[in-house]
Amino acid sequence: MTEATPPDPPASPAPVPGDAQGDTQEFARPRKRFILLGLGIGLLIVLLIGLFTSFGSGSTSSGGGAGGQPQPGDLVPSFAATNIGPSGGHEVRVSGNDGGSGRPTVLLFFGNWCASCHEELPPLAAAVRHQDAAGGALARVRVVGVDSEDSTGDAKSFIESSGVTFPVAYDPNVDITEGAFDFHGDPYTVFVKADGTVSKVVAGAQLGPATFTADERALIPNGS
């Protein structure tokens, strides 16, 4: 027996001239429209992102304490806090908005937890005691401490052991240190002129009695 030969497949209908080209054009038009629409949406998104970014950066730079650390020439950030130092009443207030205290001021930021503060603070506290005892121009320089991130007991113990005799603002939640001044870590020292503007900011344990006294003298108009 011979294998059966399968019948020939039916012939395909002849193409109608122009159909293929017409289909291509019909599909091309929507594709171009989608591409143009996608490009337009993408451009709009880029513009919106740039717009919102510029708004965000502008508001941050103009926001007082949120704008960064105080720089020379800036008004010193204002604050008020409980005084845990041995002198100066129950509250410590510092403000540059009212023209300052009328006295040059030095702000010392420290904490019992800060190892370098244990090295830097005692000699500076001794220099302040000597100035106060001697009288004169340097005795008119107001010195204020800011103790951060300590318990009340640790703060008072550190202040006493360091020989501090000036008022100290208690800042356990770093509302002053980080919030108002944007300082992260201790020690910091801020020298403030009598008009309430910042003269100098020193980061880290860089000051000894001689350099500390020299920076104090720079706050006094006649330098004496």
PyRosetta script that sets phi, psi and omega in degrees:
from pyrosetta import init, pose_from_sequence

init()
pose = pose_from_sequence("MTEATPPDPPASPAPVPGDAQGDTQEFARPRKRFILLGLGIGLLIVLLIGLFTSFGSGSTSSGGGAGGQPQPGDLVPSFAATNIGPSGGHEVRVSGNDGGSGRPTVLLFFGNWCASCHEELPPLAAAVRHQDAAGGALARVRVVGVDSEDSTGDAKSFIESSGVTFPVAYDPNVDITEGAFDFHGDPYTVFVKADGTVSKVVAGAQLGPATFTADERALIPNGS")
pose.set_psi(1, 139.6)
pose.set_omega(1, 178.5)
pose.set_phi(2, -97.4)
pose.set_psi(2, 149.6)
pose.set_omega(2, 179.1)
pose.set_phi(3, -68.4)
pose.set_psi(3, 144.2)
pose.set_omega(3, 179.5)
pose.set_phi(4, -72.2)
pose.set_psi(4, 140.4)
pose.set_omega(4, 179.0)
pose.set_phi(5, -88.6)
pose.set_psi(5, 121.2)
pose.set_omega(5, -178.2)
pose.set_phi(6, -64.1)
pose.set_psi(6, 145.8)
pose.set_omega(6, -179.6)
pose.set_phi(7, -67.4)
pose.set_psi(7, 152.7)
pose.set_omega(7, 178.4)
pose.set_phi(8, -66.2)
pose.set_psi(8, 140.8)
pose.set_omega(8, 178.3)
pose.set_phi(9, -64.4)
pose.set_psi(9, 148.3)
pose.set_omega(9, 180.0)
pose.set_phi(10, -65.2)
pose.set_psi(10, 146.0)
pose.set_omega(10, -177.1)
pose.set_phi(11, -70.9)
pose.set_psi(11, 140.8)
pose.set_omega(11, 177.9)
pose.set_phi(12, -74.0)
pose.set_psi(12, 145.8)
pose.set_omega(12, 178.1)
pose.set_phi(13, -66.4)
pose.set_psi(13, 146.3)
pose.set_omega(13, -177.2)
pose.set_phi(14, -65.8)
pose.set_psi(14, 137.6)
pose.set_omega(14, 179.9)
pose.set_phi(15, -65.0)
pose.set_psi(15, 143.9)
pose.set_omega(15, 177.4)
pose.set_phi(16, -85.5)
pose.set_psi(16, 126.0)
pose.set_omega(16, -177.6)
pose.set_phi(17, -56.2)
pose.set_psi(17, 135.6)
pose.set_omega(17, 176.6)
pose.set_phi(18, 91.2)
pose.set_psi(18, -13.7)
pose.set_omega(18, -177.6)
pose.set_phi(19, -65.3)
pose.set_psi(19, -47.7)
pose.set_omega(19, -176.8)
pose.set_phi(20, -61.1)
pose.set_psi(20, -43.4)
pose.set_omega(20, -179.7)
pose.set_phi(21, -65.2)
pose.set_psi(21, -39.4)
pose.set_omega(21, 178.9)
pose.set_phi(22, -64.2)
pose.set_psi(22, -41.9)
pose.set_omega(22, 178.0)
pose.set_phi(23, -61.2)
pose.set_psi(23, -43.0)
pose.set_omega(23, -179.3)
pose.set_phi(24, -60.8)
pose.set_psi(24, -43.6)
pose.set_omega(24, 179.6)
pose.set_phi(25, -64.8)
pose.set_psi(25, -40.0)
pose.set_omega(25, -179.3)
pose.set_phi(26, -63.2)
pose.set_psi(26, -39.0)
pose.set_omega(26, 178.5)
pose.set_phi(27, -75.5)
pose.set_psi(27, -30.2)
pose.set_omega(27, -176.7)
pose.set_phi(28, -68.8)
pose.set_psi(28, -39.2)
pose.set_omega(28, -177.1)
pose.set_phi(29, -61.0)
pose.set_psi(29, -52.5)
pose.set_omega(29, 178.1)
pose.set_phi(30, -60.3)
pose.set_psi(30, -36.6)
pose.set_omega(30, -178.8)
pose.set_phi(31, -63.4)
pose.set_psi(31, -42.7)
pose.set_omega(31, 178.9)
pose.set_phi(32, -64.0)
pose.set_psi(32, -40.2)
pose.set_omega(32, 178.9)
pose.set_phi(33, -62.7)
pose.set_psi(33, -42.4)
pose.set_omega(33, 178.3)
pose.set_phi(34, -63.5)
pose.set_psi(34, -40.0)
pose.set_omega(34, -179.3)
pose.set_phi(35, -64.2)
pose.set_psi(35, -46.8)
pose.set_omega(35, 179.7)
pose.set_phi(36, -63.6)
pose.set_psi(36, -39.4)
pose.set_omega(36, 177.9)
pose.set_phi(37, -63.7)
pose.set_psi(37, -42.3)
pose.set_omega(37, 178.7)
pose.set_phi(38, -63.7)
pose.set_psi(38, -41.8)
pose.set_omega(38, 178.2)
pose.set_phi(39, -62.6)
pose.set_psi(39, -40.4)
pose.set_omega(39, 179.6)
pose.set_phi(40, -64.1)
pose.set_psi(40, -43.2)
pose.set_omega(40, 178.8)
pose.set_phi(41, -64.4)
pose.set_psi(41, -42.1)
pose.set_omega(41, 179.4)
pose.set_phi(42, -62.1)
pose.set_psi(42, -42.3)
pose.set_omega(42, 178.3)
pose.set_phi(43, -63.9)
pose.set_psi(43, -40.0)
pose.set_omega(43, 178.3)
pose.set_phi(44, -62.5)
pose.set_psi(44, -41.8)
pose.set_omega(44, 179.5)
pose.set_phi(45, -62.8)
pose.set_psi(45, -42.7)
pose.set_omega(45, 179.8)
pose.set_phi(46, -62.2)
pose.set_psi(46, -42.9)
pose.set_omega(46, 179.4)
pose.set_phi(47, -63.9)
pose.set_psi(47, -41.3)
pose.set_omega(47, 179.7)
pose.set_phi(48, -65.3)
pose.set_psi(48, -41.2)
pose.set_omega(48, 178.4)
pose.set_phi(49, -61.0)
pose.set_psi(49, -44.9)
pose.set_omega(49, 178.8)
pose.set_phi(50, -62.7)
pose.set_psi(50, -38.8)
pose.set_omega(50, 179.8)
pose.set_phi(51, -64.8)
pose.set_psi(51, -47.9)
pose.set_omega(51, -179.8)
pose.set_phi(52, -66.6)
pose.set_psi(52, -34.6)
pose.set_omega(52, 179.2)
pose.set_phi(53, -64.8)
pose.set_psi(53, -42.4)
pose.set_omega(53, -179.8)
pose.set_phi(54, -65.9)
pose.set_psi(54, -38.3)
pose.set_omega(54, 175.9)
pose.set_phi(55, -61.4)
pose.set_psi(55, -44.5)
pose.set_omega(55, -177.4)
pose.set_phi(56, -63.4)
pose.set_psi(56, -44.2)
pose.set_omega(56, -177.9)
pose.set_phi(57, -68.5)
pose.set_psi(57, -34.3)
pose.set_omega(57, 179.3)
pose.set_phi(58, -65.8)
pose.set_psi(58, -41.0)
pose.set_omega(58, -177.7)
pose.set_phi(59, -70.9)
pose.set_psi(59, -32.0)
pose.set_omega(59, 179.7)
pose.set_phi(60, -69.1)
pose.set_psi(60, -41.8)
pose.set_omega(60, -174.9)
pose.set_phi(61, -70.9)
pose.set_psi(61, -20.5)
pose.set_omega(61, -177.0)
pose.set_phi(62, -104.6)
pose.set_psi(62, 18.5)
pose.set_omega(62, -169.1)
pose.set_phi(63, -104.2)
pose.set_psi(63, 46.0)
pose.set_omega(63, 173.1)
pose.set_phi(64, 58.6)
pose.set_psi(64, -124.2)
pose.set_omega(64, -179.4)
pose.set_phi(65, -60.2)
pose.set_psi(65, -31.6)
pose.set_omega(65, 179.2)
pose.set_phi(66, -69.6)
pose.set_psi(66, -12.9)
pose.set_omega(66, -177.6)
pose.set_phi(67, -81.9)
pose.set_psi(67, -3.1)
pose.set_omega(67, 179.0)
pose.set_phi(68, 122.8)
pose.set_psi(68, -176.8)
pose.set_omega(68, -178.1)
pose.set_phi(69, -70.1)
pose.set_psi(69, 147.4)
pose.set_omega(69, 177.7)
pose.set_phi(70, -63.6)
pose.set_psi(70, 143.3)
pose.set_omega(70, -179.9)
pose.set_phi(71, -116.7)
pose.set_psi(71, 159.6)
pose.set_omega(71, 176.7)
pose.set_phi(72, -53.0)
pose.set_psi(72, 131.6)
pose.set_omega(72, -177.4)
pose.set_phi(73, 99.3)
pose.set_psi(73, -20.7)
pose.set_omega(73, 177.0)
pose.set_phi(74, -75.2)
pose.set_psi(74, 153.3)
pose.set_omega(74, 168.8)
pose.set_phi(75, -67.7)
pose.set_psi(75, 139.3)
pose.set_omega(75, 178.2)
pose.set_phi(76, -65.6)
pose.set_psi(76, 135.3)
pose.set_omega(76, 177.4)
pose.set_phi(77, -58.9)
pose.set_psi(77, 141.3)
pose.set_omega(77, -178.6)
pose.set_phi(78, -86.1)
pose.set_psi(78, 146.2)
pose.set_omega(78, 174.6)
pose.set_phi(79, -159.3)
pose.set_psi(79, 159.4)
pose.set_omega(79, 174.0)
pose.set_phi(80, -140.6)
pose.set_psi(80, 137.6)
pose.set_omega(80, -177.5)
pose.set_phi(81, -156.1)
pose.set_psi(81, 164.4)
pose.set_omega(81, 175.9)
pose.set_phi(82, -63.7)
pose.set_psi(82, 137.2)
pose.set_omega(82, 178.0)
pose.set_phi(83, -90.6)
pose.set_psi(83, 120.0)
pose.set_omega(83, 175.0)
pose.set_phi(84, -110.3)
pose.set_psi(84, 8.7)
pose.set_omega(84, 175.3)
pose.set_phi(85, -81.9)
pose.set_psi(85, 173.3)
pose.set_omega(85, -174.5)
pose.set_phi(86, -81.0)
pose.set_psi(86, -4.7)
pose.set_omega(86, -179.1)
pose.set_phi(87, -145.6)
pose.set_psi(87, 164.9)
pose.set_omega(87, 172.4)
pose.set_phi(88, 99.8)
pose.set_psi(88, 11.1)
pose.set_omega(88, 177.1)
pose.set_phi(89, 86.3)
pose.set_psi(89, -166.9)
pose.set_omega(89, -173.5)
pose.set_phi(90, -89.4)
pose.set_psi(90, -14.7)
pose.set_omega(90, -177.1)
pose.set_phi(91, -136.2)
pose.set_psi(91, 146.3)
pose.set_omega(91, 176.0)
pose.set_phi(92, -111.2)
pose.set_psi(92, 128.7)
pose.set_omega(92, 177.5)
pose.set_phi(93, -126.6)
pose.set_psi(93, 134.8)
pose.set_omega(93, 174.4)
pose.set_phi(94, -134.0)
pose.set_psi(94, 133.7)
pose.set_omega(94, 179.8)
pose.set_phi(95, -152.7)
pose.set_psi(95, 135.7)
pose.set_omega(95, 173.4)
pose.set_phi(96, -100.7)
pose.set_psi(96, -11.9)
pose.set_omega(96, -174.9)
pose.set_phi(97, -70.7)
pose.set_psi(97, -23.7)
pose.set_omega(97, -178.9)
pose.set_phi(98, -102.0)
pose.set_psi(98, 20.6)
pose.set_omega(98, -179.0)
pose.set_phi(99, 85.8)
pose.set_psi(99, 13.8)
pose.set_omega(99, 178.9)
pose.set_phi(100, 80.7)
pose.set_psi(100, -174.3)
pose.set_omega(100, -178.2)
pose.set_phi(101, -84.7)
pose.set_psi(101, -3.2)
pose.set_omega(101, -173.4)
pose.set_phi(102, 83.5)
pose.set_psi(102, -1.8)
pose.set_omega(102, 178.4)
pose.set_phi(103, -125.7)
pose.set_psi(103, 143.1)
pose.set_omega(103, 170.4)
pose.set_phi(104, -58.6)
pose.set_psi(104, 145.7)
pose.set_omega(104, -174.9)
pose.set_phi(105, -136.2)
pose.set_psi(105, 143.4)
pose.set_omega(105, 173.7)
pose.set_phi(106, -121.5)
pose.set_psi(106, 128.4)
pose.set_omega(106, 178.0)
pose.set_phi(107, -106.5)
pose.set_psi(107, 123.0)
pose.set_omega(107, 178.7)
pose.set_phi(108, -109.4)
pose.set_psi(108, 116.6)
pose.set_omega(108, 179.3)
pose.set_phi(109, -98.2)
pose.set_psi(109, 125.8)
pose.set_omega(109, -177.3)
pose.set_phi(110, -155.3)
pose.set_psi(110, 177.5)
pose.set_omega(110, 176.9)
pose.set_phi(111, -164.9)
pose.set_psi(111, 151.0)
pose.set_omega(111, 178.7)
pose.set_phi(112, -61.8)
pose.set_psi(112, -30.8)
pose.set_omega(112, -178.7)
pose.set_phi(113, -71.3)
pose.set_psi(113, -16.2)
pose.set_omega(113, -173.7)
pose.set_phi(114, -88.7)
pose.set_psi(114, 111.9)
pose.set_omega(114, -176.0)
pose.set_phi(115, -62.3)
pose.set_psi(115, -43.9)
pose.set_omega(115, -177.9)
pose.set_phi(116, -69.1)
pose.set_psi(116, -23.5)
pose.set_omega(116, 176.6)
pose.set_phi(117, -65.5)
pose.set_psi(117, -32.7)
pose.set_omega(117, 178.8)
pose.set_phi(118, -66.2)
pose.set_psi(118, -24.2)
pose.set_omega(118, 178.1)
pose.set_phi(119, -88.5)
pose.set_psi(119, -39.0)
pose.set_omega(119, -173.2)
pose.set_phi(120, -83.4)
pose.set_psi(120, -41.6)
pose.set_omega(120, -170.0)
pose.set_phi(121, -65.5)
pose.set_psi(121, -47.1)
pose.set_omega(121, -176.3)
pose.set_phi(122, -55.7)
pose.set_psi(122, -44.5)
pose.set_omega(122, 177.4)
pose.set_phi(123, -64.9)
pose.set_psi(123, -34.9)
pose.set_omega(123, 178.8)
pose.set_phi(124, -69.5)
pose.set_psi(124, -39.6)
pose.set_omega(124, 177.5)
pose.set_phi(125, -63.1)
pose.set_psi(125, -37.6)
pose.set_omega(125, 177.3)
pose.set_phi(126, -65.6)
pose.set_psi(126, -38.8)
pose.set_omega(126, 178.2)
pose.set_phi(127, -63.4)
pose.set_psi(127, -40.1)
pose.set_omega(127, 178.9)
pose.set_phi(128, -65.1)
pose.set_psi(128, -42.0)
pose.set_omega(128, 178.3)
pose.set_phi(129, -61.4)
pose.set_psi(129, -41.5)
pose.set_omega(129, -179.8)
pose.set_phi(130, -64.8)
pose.set_psi(130, -41.6)
pose.set_omega(130, 179.8)
pose.set_phi(131, -64.4)
pose.set_psi(131, -43.7)
pose.set_omega(131, -179.4)
pose.set_phi(132, -63.9)
pose.set_psi(132, -38.2)
pose.set_omega(132, -179.4)
pose.set_phi(133, -70.9)
pose.set_psi(133, -34.2)
pose.set_omega(133, -177.1)
pose.set_phi(134, -78.5)
pose.set_psi(134, -23.3)
pose.set_omega(134, -176.4)
pose.set_phi(135, 74.2)
pose.set_psi(135, -163.9)
pose.set_omega(135, 179.3)
pose.set_phi(136, 86.2)
pose.set_psi(136, -165.7)
pose.set_omega(136, -173.4)
pose.set_phi(137, -64.0)
pose.set_psi(137, -41.1)
pose.set_omega(137, -177.6)
pose.set_phi(138, -66.3)
pose.set_psi(138, -26.8)
pose.set_omega(138, 179.3)
pose.set_phi(139, -69.4)
pose.set_psi(139, -18.0)
pose.set_omega(139, 178.6)
pose.set_phi(140, -84.2)
pose.set_psi(140, -9.4)
pose.set_omega(140, 177.5)
pose.set_phi(141, -74.6)
pose.set_psi(141, 121.9)
pose.set_omega(141, -179.9)
pose.set_phi(142, -80.6)
pose.set_psi(142, 128.6)
pose.set_omega(142, 177.6)
pose.set_phi(143, -114.6)
pose.set_psi(143, 128.7)
pose.set_omega(143, -178.8)
pose.set_phi(144, -130.8)
pose.set_psi(144, 131.4)
pose.set_omega(144, 175.9)
pose.set_phi(145, -96.0)
pose.set_psi(145, 158.3)
pose.set_omega(145, 172.6)
pose.set_phi(146, -133.4)
pose.set_psi(146, 110.5)
pose.set_omega(146, 179.8)
pose.set_phi(147, -98.6)
pose.set_psi(147, 123.1)
pose.set_omega(147, -175.5)
pose.set_phi(148, -117.6)
pose.set_psi(148, 149.3)
pose.set_omega(148, 169.8)
pose.set_phi(149, 61.4)
pose.set_psi(149, 22.6)
pose.set_omega(149, 176.6)
pose.set_phi(150, -109.0)
pose.set_psi(150, 152.6)
pose.set_omega(150, 165.8)
pose.set_phi(151, -69.3)
pose.set_psi(151, 162.4)
pose.set_omega(151, -179.9)
pose.set_phi(152, -58.2)
pose.set_psi(152, -42.7)
pose.set_omega(152, -179.9)
pose.set_phi(153, -63.4)
pose.set_psi(153, -45.1)
pose.set_omega(153, 179.6)
pose.set_phi(154, -64.0)
pose.set_psi(154, -40.9)
pose.set_omega(154, -179.4)
pose.set_phi(155, -62.6)
pose.set_psi(155, -48.8)
pose.set_omega(155, -178.0)
pose.set_phi(156, -65.1)
pose.set_psi(156, -38.1)
pose.set_omega(156, 179.0)
pose.set_phi(157, -64.4)
pose.set_psi(157, -42.7)
pose.set_omega(157, -179.8)
pose.set_phi(158, -67.1)
pose.set_psi(158, -41.6)
pose.set_omega(158, 179.2)
pose.set_phi(159, -60.9)
pose.set_psi(159, -44.2)
pose.set_omega(159, -179.5)
pose.set_phi(160, -67.1)
pose.set_psi(160, -46.1)
pose.set_omega(160, -177.3)
pose.set_phi(161, -67.3)
pose.set_psi(161, -24.8)
pose.set_omega(161, -179.9)
pose.set_phi(162, -85.1)
pose.set_psi(162, -8.0)
pose.set_omega(162, 179.1)
pose.set_phi(163, 79.8)
pose.set_psi(163, 23.5)
pose.set_omega(163, -179.3)
pose.set_phi(164, -70.7)
pose.set_psi(164, 131.7)
pose.set_omega(164, 178.4)
pose.set_phi(165, -118.7)
pose.set_psi(165, -1.7)
pose.set_omega(165, -177.5)
pose.set_phi(166, -99.1)
pose.set_psi(166, 164.9)
pose.set_omega(166, 178.6)
pose.set_phi(167, -65.3)
pose.set_psi(167, 150.0)
pose.set_omega(167, -178.5)
pose.set_phi(168, -134.0)
pose.set_psi(168, 122.0)
pose.set_omega(168, 176.5)
pose.set_phi(169, -77.4)
pose.set_psi(169, 130.5)
pose.set_omega(169, -178.7)
pose.set_phi(170, -88.9)
pose.set_psi(170, 122.0)
pose.set_omega(170, -173.7)
pose.set_phi(171, -130.4)
pose.set_psi(171, 62.9)
pose.set_omega(171, -174.8)
pose.set_phi(172, -65.5)
pose.set_psi(172, -29.0)
pose.set_omega(172, -177.7)
pose.set_phi(173, -102.3)
pose.set_psi(173, 15.7)
pose.set_omega(173, 179.6)
pose.set_phi(174, 51.5)
pose.set_psi(174, 31.5)
pose.set_omega(174, 175.5)
pose.set_phi(175, -64.2)
pose.set_psi(175, -33.5)
pose.set_omega(175, 178.2)
pose.set_phi(176, -85.2)
pose.set_psi(176, -52.8)
pose.set_omega(176, -173.0)
pose.set_phi(177, -60.4)
pose.set_psi(177, -53.5)
pose.set_omega(177, -178.8)
pose.set_phi(178, -92.4)
pose.set_psi(178, -40.8)
pose.set_omega(178, -174.9)
pose.set_phi(179, -68.1)
pose.set_psi(179, -52.3)
pose.set_omega(179, -176.0)
pose.set_phi(180, -85.9)
pose.set_psi(180, -37.9)
pose.set_omega(180, -173.1)
pose.set_phi(181, -105.8)
pose.set_psi(181, -11.4)
pose.set_omega(181, -179.0)
pose.set_phi(182, 59.6)
pose.set_psi(182, 34.1)
pose.set_omega(182, 174.9)
pose.set_phi(183, -92.1)
pose.set_psi(183, 134.7)
pose.set_omega(183, 179.7)
pose.set_phi(184, -121.6)
pose.set_psi(184, 103.2)
pose.set_omega(184, -174.1)
pose.set_phi(185, 101.0)
pose.set_psi(185, 169.4)
pose.set_omega(185, 178.4)
pose.set_phi(186, -133.3)
pose.set_psi(186, 162.8)
pose.set_omega(186, -1.7)
pose.set_phi(187, -89.1)
pose.set_psi(187, 158.7)
pose.set_omega(187, 170.3)
pose.set_phi(188, -135.0)
pose.set_psi(188, 150.8)
pose.set_omega(188, 174.8)
pose.set_phi(189, -132.6)
pose.set_psi(189, 131.0)
pose.set_omega(189, 179.9)
pose.set_phi(190, -121.0)
pose.set_psi(190, 123.4)
pose.set_omega(190, 177.8)
pose.set_phi(191, -99.9)
pose.set_psi(191, 125.0)
pose.set_omega(191, -172.6)
pose.set_phi(192, -121.2)
pose.set_psi(192, 131.7)
pose.set_omega(192, 178.2)
pose.set_phi(193, -73.2)
pose.set_psi(193, 168.7)
pose.set_omega(193, -178.2)
pose.set_phi(194, -64.5)
pose.set_psi(194, -22.7)
pose.set_omega(194, 179.6)
pose.set_phi(195, -85.9)
pose.set_psi(195, 4.5)
pose.set_omega(195, 177.2)
pose.set_phi(196, 89.5)
pose.set_psi(196, 3.6)
pose.set_omega(196, 178.5)
pose.set_phi(197, -95.1)
pose.set_psi(197, 148.1)
pose.set_omega(197, -178.2)
pose.set_phi(198, -74.1)
pose.set_psi(198, 132.1)
pose.set_omega(198, 175.9)
pose.set_phi(199, -95.8)
pose.set_psi(199, -40.9)
pose.set_omega(199, -174.9)
pose.set_phi(200, -160.4)
pose.set_psi(200, 145.6)
pose.set_omega(200, 174.2)
pose.set_phi(201, -123.3)
pose.set_psi(201, 127.4)
pose.set_omega(201, 179.3)
pose.set_phi(202, -115.4)
pose.set_psi(202, 120.4)
pose.set_omega(202, 179.6)
pose.set_phi(203, -100.0)
pose.set_psi(203, 131.9)
pose.set_omega(203, 178.0)
pose.set_phi(204, 87.9)
pose.set_psi(204, 172.9)
pose.set_omega(204, -177.4)
pose.set_phi(205, -82.9)
pose.set_psi(205, 80.4)
pose.set_omega(205, -177.7)
pose.set_phi(206, -112.6)
pose.set_psi(206, -6.7)
pose.set_omega(206, -172.0)
pose.set_phi(207, -103.0)
pose.set_psi(207, 134.0)
pose.set_omega(207, 166.3)
pose.set_phi(208, -112.8)
pose.set_psi(208, 177.0)
pose.set_omega(208, -178.4)
pose.set_phi(209, -55.0)
pose.set_psi(209, -39.9)
pose.set_omega(209, -176.9)
pose.set_phi(210, -67.8)
pose.set_psi(210, -48.3)
pose.set_omega(210, -179.3)
pose.set_phi(211, -68.9)
pose.set_psi(211, -35.7)
pose.set_omega(211, 177.4)
pose.set_phi(212, -61.5)
pose.set_psi(212, -46.7)
pose.set_omega(212, -179.8)
pose.set_phi(213, -65.2)
pose.set_psi(213, -39.2)
pose.set_omega(213, 178.8)
pose.set_phi(214, -63.2)
pose.set_psi(214, -40.8)
pose.set_omega(214, 178.6)
pose.set_phi(215, -69.5)
pose.set_psi(215, -32.0)
pose.set_omega(215, 173.9)
pose.set_phi(216, -64.4)
pose.set_psi(216, -44.7)
pose.set_omega(216, -178.5)
pose.set_phi(217, -61.4)
pose.set_psi(217, -32.8)
pose.set_omega(217, 179.6)
pose.set_phi(218, -65.6)
pose.set_psi(218, -18.1)
pose.set_omega(218, 178.5)
pose.set_phi(219, -81.7)
pose.set_psi(219, -18.0)
pose.set_omega(219, -175.2)
pose.set_phi(220, -88.5)
pose.set_psi(220, 127.4)
pose.set_omega(220, -172.6)
pose.set_phi(221, -50.0)
pose.set_psi(221, -44.8)
pose.set_omega(221, -178.8)
pose.set_phi(222, -90.7)
pose.set_psi(222, -1.1)
pose.set_omega(222, 175.7)
pose.set_phi(223, 72.9)
pose.set_psi(223, 8.7)
pose.set_omega(223, -175.9)
pose.set_phi(224, -80.2)
pose.dump_pdb("model.pdb")
